[in-house]
């Protein structure tokens, strides 16, 4: 009973909607919405969610498919002649669906009597064995209208609506051809039934393409354009960040090298923060991205390399390793030894002893 109420409400809403249409353009939109909605209901009922089962499902799908064929003819008529459709033609287009409604009303009220009565057998014949004939009638009506409007046709087909209308005519011809071919090659009875699934899916696809294809294309272009803008902004931001980092790196190196600050025991991160106004995280990031080490490791590396570059001077003065560590800015001997091993690969004791022996040998000569 609930399904019957829903069908009743749908028919009433369709009637109210059509009565309130005031222009040809609105009527075209009405036909397309009806065709698309009916096709979508058949698609759901056949492939996803079963509103009806068994014979009822076949009756509903056939009724809606035949109504789609008739509505597409009215859509073409609207375009070719630019005339409002009479209520009689509209009722004729919805006749297969109205017939199903009457059948279902009787089925709910008198199910047992109806299943074994003449009405059921007439409907079964009409929906199961009369499909191709009704489709052929719709196609004949389409070609009759096209023949009448043949002189204006070259100008009419320039519009998108006309192209869609003609494509729906070609679709009906294709479906009828498939039904005839199936009857000739397989079973003669198949000639009177056209492939509902293909007919419905192609109707949904072509209407969706003509109605929303341009919008989807524009949306795709906008998304693509937005991606290009994001990439450009990201690259620009990266370049700006790189330039900014390069600027601060030069400034940091200048501070470190100025008056040999790197040799000061009290020199550290706080001095860089105070002078550059950068925070500690930003400074660490600069050293990490450019030298793959922290500021502390960079400072130790710089001190060890200064030591190696001026090793002859330290050897001439005969400084102890502890005194050398303090002169290089290390706070204690152990940190100097660890940093030296990490940079040179061996202990400063061994390295300095070998260099001292070489120095004394050269000095003796």
C-alpha positions in Angstrom: 0.0 0.0 0.0 2.9 2.4 0.8 4.3 2.0 -2.7 0.9 2.7 -4.2 0.7 5.9 -2.2 4.2 6.9 -3.4 3.1 6.3 -7.0 0.0 8.4 -6.5 2.0 11.3 -5.0 4.5 11.1 -7.9 1.8 11.3 -10.5 0.2 14.3 -8.7 3.5 16.1 -8.4 4.2 15.5 -12.1 0.8 17.0 -13.0 1.3 20.0 -10.7 4.8 20.6 -12.0 3.7 20.5 -15.7 0.7 22.8 -15.1 3.1 25.5 -13.6 5.4 25.5 -16.6 5.2 28.8 -18.4 7.8 28.6 -21.2 9.1 26.3 -23.9 12.5 26.2 -22.2 11.0 25.1 -19.0 9.0 22.4 -20.8 12.2 21.0 -22.3 13.8 20.9 -18.9 10.7 19.1 -17.6 11.0 16.4 -20.3 14.7 15.9 -19.7 14.1 15.6 -15.9 11.3 13.1 -16.4 13.4 11.0 -18.8 16.5 11.1 -16.6 14.4 10.4 -13.4 12.6 7.5 -15.1 15.8 6.0 -16.4 17.4 6.4 -13.0 14.5 4.6 -11.3 14.8 1.7 -13.8 18.5 1.5 -13.2 18.0 1.3 -9.5 15.1 -1.1 -9.8 17.1 -3.4 -12.1 20.6 -3.3 -10.8 20.8 -1.9 -7.2 17.6 -1.7 -5.2 14.5 -3.7 -6.0 11.4 -1.6 -5.5 9.4 -4.5 -7.1 10.2 -8.1 -7.8 9.2 -10.7 -10.4 6.6 -9.7 -12.9 5.9 -6.4 -11.2 9.5 -5.4 -11.7 9.4 -6.3 -15.4 6.1 -4.4 -15.8 7.5 -1.2 -14.1 10.8 -1.3 -16.0 8.9 -1.8 -19.3 6.4 1.0 -18.5 9.1 3.5 -17.7 11.2 2.6 -20.7 8.3 3.0 -23.0 7.4 6.3 -21.4 11.0 7.5 -21.8 10.8 6.7 -25.6 7.6 8.7 -25.8 8.9 11.6 -23.8 12.0 11.9 -25.9 9.6 12.3 -28.9 7.8 15.1 -27.2 11.2 16.7 -26.3 12.1 16.6 -30.0 8.7 18.1 -31.0 9.2 21.0 -28.6 12.6 21.8 -30.3 11.4 21.3 -33.9 8.1 23.2 -33.8 8.6 25.4 -30.7 5.1 24.6 -29.5 3.8 23.8 -26.1 2.8 20.1 -25.7 -0.9 19.5 -25.2 -2.0 17.6 -22.2 -3.3 14.8 -24.4 0.1 14.1 -25.9 1.6 14.2 -22.4 -1.0 11.7 -21.1 -0.2 9.5 -24.2 3.5 9.6 -23.3 2.8 8.6 -19.7 0.2 6.1 -20.8 2.5 3.0 -20.2 3.3 4.2 -16.6 -0.3 5.2 -15.9 -1.3 1.7 -17.1 1.1 0.2 -14.7 -0.3 2.4 -11.9 -3.8 1.1 -12.7 -2.6 -2.5 -12.7 -0.8 -2.0 -9.4 -3.9 -0.4 -7.9 -6.0 -3.4 -8.9 -3.3 -5.8 -7.8 -3.2 -4.3 -4.3 -7.0 -4.4 -4.1 -7.8 -7.6 -5.9 -4.5 -9.5 -6.1 -5.8 -13.1 -6.3 -8.5 -12.3 -8.9 -6.2 -10.1 -11.0 -3.4 -12.7 -11.2 -5.8 -15.1 -12.9 -7.8 -12.6 -14.8 -7.8 -11.3 -18.4 -6.3 -7.9 -17.3 -3.1 -9.5 -16.1 -2.6 -11.5 -19.3 -3.3 -8.4 -21.4 -0.7 -6.4 -19.5 1.7 -9.2 -19.7 1.3 -9.3 -23.5 1.5 -5.5 -23.7 4.7 -5.1 -21.7 6.5 -8.2 -22.7 5.6 -8.7 -26.3 4.7 -5.2 -27.5 7.8 -3.2 -26.5 9.5 -3.1 -29.9 6.2 -2.2 -31.7 5.6 0.8 -29.4 9.3 1.8 -29.8 8.9 1.6 -33.6 5.8 3.8 -33.3 7.8 6.4 -31.4 10.6 6.3 -34.0 8.1 6.7 -36.8 6.6 9.7 -35.1 10.1 11.2 -34.7 10.9 10.8 -38.4 7.5 12.2 -39.4 8.3 15.4 -37.4 11.8 15.6 -38.8 10.4 15.3 -42.4 8.0 18.2 -41.7 10.8 20.4 -40.3 13.5 19.3 -42.8 13.9 22.8 -44.3 14.7 24.4 -41.0 16.6 21.4 -39.7 20.2 22.6 -40.7 19.6 25.7 -38.6 17.9 23.9 -35.7 20.6 21.3 -35.2 23.1 24.0 -34.3 21.6 24.1 -30.8 22.7 21.8 -28.1 19.0 20.8 -27.3 18.5 19.7 -31.0 21.7 17.7 -30.9 20.5 15.9 -27.8 17.1 15.3 -29.3 18.5 13.8 -32.5 20.9 11.7 -30.5 18.0 10.2 -28.5 16.3 9.4 -31.8 19.4 7.6 -33.0 19.5 5.8 -29.7 16.0 4.5 -30.2 16.9 3.3 -33.7 19.9 1.5 -32.4 17.9 -0.2 -29.7 15.2 -1.3 -32.1 17.9 -2.6 -34.5 19.4 -4.6 -31.6 16.0 -6.1 -30.8 15.4 -7.0 -34.5 18.9 -8.5 -34.8 18.4 -10.5 -31.7 15.1 -11.9 -33.0 16.6 -12.9 -36.3 19.7 -14.5 -34.9 18.5 -16.0 -31.6 14.8 -16.4 -31.0 11.9 -14.8 -32.9 10.2 -13.7 -29.7 13.2 -11.6 -28.8 12.4 -9.2 -31.6 9.5 -7.8 -29.6 11.6 -7.0 -26.6 14.3 -4.4 -26.7 17.3 -4.5 -24.3 16.1 -2.3 -21.4 19.5 -2.1 -19.6 21.4 -0.7 -22.6 18.6 1.7 -23.5 18.4 3.0 -19.9 22.1 3.4 -19.4 22.7 5.1 -22.7 19.8 7.6 -22.0 21.4 8.4 -18.6 24.8 8.9 -20.1 23.8 11.1 -23.0 21.5 13.3 -20.9 24.2 13.7 -18.2 26.8 14.5 -20.9 24.7 17.2 -22.6 23.3 18.7 -19.5 26.3 18.6 -17.2 29.3 17.7 -19.5 30.2 21.4 -20.1 29.9 22.2 -16.4 32.0 19.2 -15.5 34.6 20.2 -18.1 34.7 23.8 -16.7 34.9 22.4 -13.2 37.8 20.2 -14.2 39.6 23.1 -15.9 39.1 25.2 -12.7 40.5 22.4 -10.6 43.4 22.0 -12.9 44.0 25.7 -13.0 43.8 25.8 -9.2 46.4 23.0 -9.1 48.7 25.0 -11.4 48.3 28.1 -9.1 49.0 26.0 -6.0 52.1 24.5 -7.7 53.3 28.0 -8.8 52.7 29.5 -5.3 54.5 26.5 -3.7 57.5 26.9 -6.0 57.5 30.6 -5.4 57.3 30.1 -1.7 60.1 27.5 -1.9 62.3 30.0 -3.9 61.6 32.8 -1.4 62.4 30.5 1.5 65.6 29.4 -0.3 66.7 33.0 -0.9 65.8 33.9 2.7 67.7 30.9 4.0 70.7 31.7 1.8 70.7 35.3 3.1 70.6 34.2 6.8 73.2 31.5 6.2 75.7 34.1 4.9 74.8 36.3 7.9 75.3 33.4 10.3 78.6 32.5 8.8 79.8 36.1 8.9 78.9 36.2 12.6 80.7 33.0 13.3 83.8 34.0 11.4 83.9 37.6 12.6 86.9 38.1 15.0 87.1 34.3 15.1 84.0 34.1 17.3 83.9 30.3 16.7 87.1 30.1 18.9 85.4 31.7 21.9 84.4 29.4 24.7 81.3 31.4 25.5 80.1 31.7 21.9 76.9 29.8 21.1 73.4 29.7 19.8 72.2 32.6 22.0 74.6 35.0 20.3 73.2 34.1 16.9 69.6 34.5 18.1 70.4 37.9 19.6 72.1 39.2 16.5 69.9 37.8 13.7 66.5 37.9 15.6 65.9 34.3 14.4 64.7 31.7 16.9 66.7 28.6 17.7 64.5 26.3 15.6 65.0 28.4 12.5 68.8 28.5 13.0 69.0 24.8 13.5 66.9 24.3 10.3 69.3 26.4 8.3 72.3 24.4 9.5 70.5 21.1 9.0 69.4 21.8 5.4 72.8 23.2 4.3 75.4 21.2 6.3 73.3 18.2 7.4 74.2 18.8 11.0 73.3 20.9 14.0 74.8 24.2 14.9 76.7 22.6 17.7 78.3 20.0 15.4 79.0 22.7 12.8 80.9 24.8 15.4 82.9 21.8 16.5 83.7 20.9 12.9 84.8 24.5 12.2 87.1 24.5 15.3 88.7 21.2 14.3 89.3 22.3 10.7 90.9 25.5 12.1 93.1 23.4 14.2 94.3 21.3 11.3 94.9 24.4 9.2 97.1 25.9 11.9 98.6 22.7 13.3 102.2 23.8 12.5 101.8 26.9 14.6 100.5 24.8 17.6 103.4 22.3 17.1 106.0 25.1 17.1 104.6 26.5 20.4 104.6 23.0 21.8 101.2 23.3 23.4 99.6 20.5 25.3 96.4 18.9 24.0 94.4 20.3 26.9 95.7 23.9 26.2 95.0 23.4 22.5 91.4 22.4 23.3 90.8 25.5 25.4 92.4 27.7 22.7 90.0 26.2 20.1 87.0 27.1 22.3 86.2 23.7 23.7 85.1 23.8 27.3 86.8 20.6 28.2 89.3 18.0 26.8 86.8 15.2 26.3 84.6 17.2 24.0 87.7 18.2 21.9 88.8 14.5 21.7 85.3 13.4 20.6 85.0 16.1 18.0 88.5 15.5 16.7 87.9 11.7 16.3 84.6 12.4 14.5 86.2 14.8 12.0 89.7 13.2 11.5 88.9 9.6 12.2 91.5 9.0 15.0 92.6 10.3 18.4 94.2 13.7 18.6 97.0 12.2 20.7 98.1 9.9 17.8 97.6 12.5 15.1 99.5 15.2 16.9 102.3 12.8 17.9 102.8 11.8 14.3 102.7 15.4 13.1 105.1 16.5 15.8 107.6 13.7 14.8 107.3 14.8 11.1 107.8 18.4 12.1 110.9 17.6 14.2 112.3 15.4 11.4 111.9 18.2 8.9 113.3 20.7 11.3 116.4 18.5 11.9 117.1 18.4 8.2 
